[in-house]
Amino acid sequence: MHKKLHIKKGDTVVVITGESKEQRGRVLEVNRKTQRALVEGVNIISKHTKPDAQNPQGGIMKKEAPVHISNLMLIDPSSGDPTRIGRKYNDKKKLVRYSKKSGEEIK
């Protein structure tokens, strides 16, 4: 059983620490086992590749590397500021995420 994470695929997040600090992006993928997320345009690395069928030239390619989820904070949809996440039951008895800053439900 893996821990329930505060970040999901499709969320807009900000990096709060590390080399990519204060960069914003959309979450492309979340790995619950390693607790890492792949964020669009954040933590860019250079990967040296040999020539192959897809890339006959080879060379150095730029790509995103995963970031640990503890270094990410969700962006509040109403204000655009970073916020912490809470969980509560809505009127339909469904567990939903909400913004601790504004109290607004996060889809």
URVEN-V148484 format. One record per residue. RES is the residue in one small letter. SS is DSSP state (a for helix, b for strand, c for the rest). OMEGA is omega in radians with two decimals (NA if undefined). BURIAL is 1 if it has 24 or more other C-alpha atoms within 12 Angstrom, else 0. Layout:
res:RES ss:SS omega:OMEGA burial:BURIAL
res:RES ss:SS omega:OMEGA burial:BURIAL
This chain:
res:m ss:c omega:3.14 burial:0
res:h ss:c omega:-3.13 burial:0
res:k ss:c omega:3.08 burial:0
res:k ss:c omega:-3.04 burial:0
res:l ss:c omega:-3.13 burial:1
res:h ss:c omega:-3.10 burial:1
res:i ss:c omega:3.11 burial:1
res:k ss:c omega:3.06 burial:1
res:k ss:c omega:3.13 burial:1
res:g ss:c omega:3.11 burial:0
res:d ss:c omega:2.99 burial:1
res:t ss:b omega:-3.05 burial:1
res:v ss:b omega:3.03 burial:1
res:v ss:b omega:3.09 burial:1
res:v ss:b omega:-3.04 burial:1
res:i ss:c omega:3.12 burial:1
res:t ss:c omega:3.11 burial:0
res:g ss:c omega:-3.05 burial:0
res:e ss:c omega:-3.11 burial:0
res:s ss:c omega:-3.06 burial:1
res:k ss:c omega:3.11 burial:0
res:e ss:c omega:3.04 burial:0
res:q ss:c omega:3.13 burial:1
res:r ss:b omega:3.10 burial:1
res:g ss:b omega:3.14 burial:1
res:r ss:b omega:-3.13 burial:1
res:v ss:b omega:-3.12 burial:1
res:l ss:b omega:-3.04 burial:1
res:e ss:b omega:3.09 burial:1
res:v ss:b omega:3.07 burial:1
res:n ss:b omega:-3.08 burial:0
res:r ss:c omega:-3.12 burial:0
res:k ss:c omega:-3.13 burial:0
res:t ss:c omega:-3.11 burial:0
res:q ss:c omega:3.12 burial:0
res:r ss:b omega:3.14 burial:1
res:a ss:b omega:3.06 burial:1
res:l ss:b omega:-3.06 burial:1
res:v ss:b omega:-3.08 burial:1
res:e ss:c omega:3.07 burial:1
res:g ss:c omega:-3.10 burial:1
res:v ss:c omega:3.10 burial:1
res:n ss:c omega:-3.12 burial:1
res:i ss:b omega:3.09 burial:0
res:i ss:b omega:3.07 burial:0
res:s ss:b omega:-3.14 burial:0
res:k ss:b omega:3.13 burial:0
res:h ss:b omega:-3.08 burial:0
res:t ss:b omega:3.04 burial:0
res:k ss:c omega:3.08 burial:0
res:p ss:c omega:3.07 burial:0
res:d ss:c omega:-3.06 burial:0
res:a ss:c omega:-3.13 burial:0
res:q ss:c omega:-3.08 burial:0
res:n ss:c omega:-3.05 burial:0
res:p ss:c omega:-3.13 burial:0
res:q ss:c omega:-3.04 burial:0
res:g ss:c omega:3.05 burial:0
res:g ss:b omega:-3.07 burial:0
res:i ss:b omega:3.13 burial:0
res:m ss:b omega:3.07 burial:0
res:k ss:b omega:3.10 burial:0
res:k ss:b omega:3.13 burial:0
res:e ss:b omega:3.03 burial:0
res:a ss:c omega:-3.13 burial:0
res:p ss:c omega:3.12 burial:1
res:v ss:b omega:3.10 burial:1
res:h ss:b omega:-3.03 burial:1
res:i ss:a omega:3.10 burial:1
res:s ss:a omega:3.12 burial:0
res:n ss:a omega:-3.11 burial:1
res:l ss:b omega:3.02 burial:1
res:m ss:b omega:3.13 burial:1
res:l ss:b omega:3.08 burial:1
res:i ss:b omega:3.10 burial:1
res:d ss:c omega:-3.09 burial:1
res:p ss:c omega:-3.08 burial:0
res:s ss:c omega:-3.05 burial:0
res:s ss:c omega:-3.11 burial:0
res:g ss:c omega:3.12 burial:0
res:d ss:c omega:3.06 burial:0
res:p ss:b omega:-3.12 burial:1
res:t ss:b omega:3.01 burial:1
res:r ss:c omega:-3.04 burial:1
res:i ss:b omega:2.99 burial:1
res:g ss:b omega:3.08 burial:0
res:r ss:b omega:3.11 burial:0
res:k ss:b omega:3.09 burial:0
res:y ss:b omega:3.07 burial:0
res:n ss:c omega:-3.06 burial:0
res:d ss:c omega:-3.14 burial:0
res:k ss:c omega:3.13 burial:0
res:k ss:c omega:3.10 burial:0
res:k ss:c omega:-3.14 burial:0
res:l ss:b omega:-3.11 burial:0
res:v ss:b omega:3.06 burial:0
res:r ss:b omega:3.07 burial:1
res:y ss:b omega:-3.13 burial:1
res:s ss:b omega:3.11 burial:1
res:k ss:c omega:-3.08 burial:0
res:k ss:c omega:-3.07 burial:0
res:s ss:c omega:-3.10 burial:0
res:g ss:c omega:-3.09 burial:0
res:e ss:c omega:3.11 burial:0
res:e ss:b omega:3.14 burial:0
res:i ss:b omega:-3.12 burial:1
res:k ss:c omega:NA burial:0
